[in-house]
């Protein structure tokens, strides 16, 4: 575990020279949301309908629930989606539960047998 001295300080509102890096999976989901939202607004859909379509695009861009890294990325995407209201609380809770179950399945996976030559 990292100590306080090893952690980089969080940027402050006045420190605009230090951009906060965005997680690649979250960036992909956010990009999908933004592209669809702009596209729907450009063809005259209202904000509500454009947001609903963009929310669907966000969900489709999320990583699959397979492998530790994908599950971790899935959780990050859910958290961001909840922050921007692309996923509502109840749906977010269900998706987080699905991620928890997938993570548990990985942890309880039997280890491959050791080879006889070892």
Secondary structure, 3 states (H helix, E strand, C coil): CCCCCCCCCCCCCCCCCCCCCCCHHHHHHHHHHHHHHHHHHHCCCCHHHHHHHHHHHHHHHCCCCCCHHHHHHHHHHHHHHHHCCCCCHHHHHHHHHHHHHHHHHHHCCCCCCCCCCC
